[in-house]
Every structure is written in C-alpha cells, then in structure tokens.
C-alpha cells in the first residue's frame, strides 16, 4: 500500500510542480504550488514525521494562501481572471478531470487500503498539537504575526492604490 500512496503523491507533487512552473496565471500557479507543498507534506507523513508534515502545511501552505491574497489585492482583476470562451478547453478540462479521478480511484482500490488493520495509532495528533502550543509556541506566534502583518500590508497597499486612483479620476 505504501508504494501506491507513494506513487500517487509523486504524481500529484510532480504534476503540480510542473503546473506551477508552466501556468501563466498567478492564481492558478500559486494553487499548483500549494499542491506541490502539500505533496511534500505527504512524503513527510510516509516517512513517519507527522510533526514536520504539519509544520510544512502550517508554514508553507499558509504562506501560499497569503501569496494568493497579495495577488488578488495588488494585481488588477482583469489580469487575473481572463474569461476565455472556448468549448475545446471546457471539454479538455472535463476529460482531464475524469482521467485524474479514475486514476486516483484505481490507485485507491488497488492499494488494499480496505485491508489495513492497526492495533494503535503510531502517532497521536493531540500530542503534536500539544507540542505546537507548549514547546514551539514562540515560532507559532512569530509565524502568525508575520502572516497577519503581510495581510495587513496587502490591505493597506490595495487601499492606497484605490485612493490614488480615485484622486486621479477626480
């Protein structure tokens, strides 16, 4: 089963990394980057390092969410979302979604995940949460302050740009 999960994570990680490099849209590229970093967190889970995996998700995937906020607030909306009416793209997207879902379903069914029996969990996630708020609380607070400051900065910059545009229009 670990081989099937590893194969699935590899496909997701490499596919989303290629998509992050090749997509021209900032939004979709950053979402693909979130998929890449989430796949890396999955590799950490396979290596029995759940603390590192959860920290990877909290720090890096959270920072990509802030990147998306910056993108939405600082870039003109017309440049982010370009509406393209093309039936071929629509059908290609539906076909790609079906192929992806069928592939993931086949990996899941062939992995034998239904046959797994465990005596007790190897890691208690409550212990990891307790570690986050006891031993690693300074890093957690610093990360929260940095993310909050970056969101506040994005709001201030976006508001300042709106005020300048209103003054020019007057």
Secondary structure, 3 states (H helix, E strand, C coil): CHHHHHHHHHHHHHHHHHHHHHCCCHHHHHHHHHHHHHHHHHHHHHCCCHHHHHHHHHHHHHHHHHHHHHHHHHCCHHHHCCCCCCHHHHHHHHHHHHHHHHHHHHHHHHCCHHHCCCCCCCCCHHHHHHHHHHCCHHHHHHHHHHHHHHHHHHHHHHHHHHHHHHHHHC
